[in-house]
């Protein structure tokens, strides 16, 4: 996730969590500052199963402007 421009963003991922790299903190949301980059690995579907999932910025004006997306977890069968 990359924060472009001069705004701050709050990245939120529905249904999945990850461990913040270099820590033991379990996250589903984190703040991204201007020109900041965050990388993380998610074992998609762990404990929540396959389906369509949503991610978005928690800043209301950003959500209203369309700063959101979706991803699909496909089952192993």
Secondary structure, DSSP 4 states (H G I P E B T S, - for coil): -B--TT--EEEEESS--EEPTTS--EESEEEE-TT-B------TTTTT-SEEEEEEESSHHHHHTT-EEEEEEPP--
